[in-house]
Each structure stands twice: as C-alpha cells, then as structure tokens.
C-alpha cells in the first residue's frame, strides 16, 4: 500500500507506515520536505536524478528546508528553487554539480 513498508524478520512479515514521504521519489520525482537537512535533500536528488551533487562545504548541509511538493520538476528547476530559498547557488562542472554560498 502506498506509504507503507513491509519488513521480514524471523520469517514473519509485518507492515508499518513509512514516515519518509520521499520513499518513492527516486522514481516519481516528487519531493516534500518539512524542516529537512539540505544534506538529506541532496542524497535524495542524487538517487532520483542519477547525478553527483556535492556541497562545497559541510556547513551548507546543515541548512534546513521546507518545501511544498516539488512535483516532477527537472533537476535544474528543483535546484533553482532550493538554492533561491537558502541563498545558495549551484554550478555544473565536468561530472558534478557544486552547491555553494553565493559569492563563496
């Protein structure tokens, strides 16, 4: 069932509600964040878009973001929304996308 997860332990199958609203974002490209660490958002984006997004420094990763649904946005659109919200910028280099503070 959507929003649930199954666990198999000791040959017993149980189901439970999965609290991660983005559990299927890797295939749906739908993301919802409520006071989430940017580092977690980047992990989700890397998985969903098969890309290599990196943070220029670790301090950026502790920034928190709340979004309405980023629904089937292109990676560029989603990053633009996230970066504008957190006063960041991103640039594409050869094999990665680097997120940094503006004018860093």
C-alpha positions in Angstrom: 0.0 0.0 0.0 1.4 3.5 -0.8 3.0 5.0 2.3 3.6 1.6 4.0 6.6 -0.6 4.2 7.0 -4.3 4.7 9.6 -5.9 6.9 10.6 -9.6 7.0 12.1 -10.6 10.4 12.4 -14.1 11.7 10.3 -15.4 8.9 7.5 -13.1 9.9 6.2 -10.4 7.6 4.9 -7.1 9.1 3.8 -3.9 7.6 4.1 -0.4 9.0 3.7 3.2 7.9 6.9 4.6 6.4 7.4 8.1 7.8 9.6 9.1 4.8 7.3 11.0 2.4 10.0 10.8 -0.3 10.5 7.0 -0.2 9.4 6.7 -3.9 10.9 10.0 -5.1 13.6 8.1 -6.9 11.0 7.1 -9.5 8.3 9.7 -9.1 10.5 12.9 -8.9 8.0 14.2 -6.3 9.6 15.6 -3.2 8.2 17.1 0.0 10.4 18.4 2.8 9.4 19.7 6.2 12.4 21.2 8.1 14.8 18.7 6.4 18.6 18.9 6.3 19.9 20.0 2.9 22.4 17.1 3.0 19.4 14.7 3.0 17.8 16.6 0.1 21.0 16.2 -1.9 21.1 12.5 -1.2 17.5 12.2 -2.4 18.3 14.2 -5.6 21.4 12.2 -6.3 19.4 9.0 -6.1 16.4 10.2 -8.1 18.3 12.0 -10.9 21.4 9.7 -11.0 23.7 12.7 -10.6 26.6 13.8 -8.5 25.6 16.9 -6.5 28.1 18.0 -3.9 28.2 20.7 -1.2 31.2 23.0 -1.3 31.4 22.7 2.5 29.7 20.7 5.1 28.1 23.7 6.8 25.8 24.1 3.9 24.4 20.6 4.6 23.0 21.6 8.0 20.8 24.2 6.4 17.2 23.2 6.7 14.4 23.5 4.1 10.7 23.2 4.0 9.0 22.9 0.6 5.7 22.3 -0.9 5.7 19.4 -3.3 8.4 19.7 -5.9 6.4 17.7 -8.4 8.2 16.1 -11.3 10.5 19.1 -11.7 13.6 18.9 -13.7 16.7 18.8 -11.6 17.7 22.3 -12.7 14.3 23.6 -11.6 14.4 21.8 -8.3 17.9 23.0 -7.5 17.0 26.6 -8.5 14.1 26.6 -6.0 16.2 25.1 -3.2 19.1 27.4 -3.8 17.0 30.6 -4.0 15.2 29.6 -0.8 18.5 29.1 1.1 20.5 31.9 -0.6 22.8 29.4 -2.4 24.0 28.9 -5.9 24.9 25.9 -8.0 27.2 25.4 -10.9 27.8 22.4 -13.2 31.3 21.2 -13.7 32.5 18.3 -15.7 31.0 15.4 -13.7 29.3 17.1 -10.8 27.0 19.9 -9.6 28.5 22.0 -6.8 26.3 23.9 -4.4 27.9 26.8 -2.5 27.1 30.0 -0.7 26.5 32.9 -3.0 29.9 34.6 -3.8 31.8 31.9 -2.0 
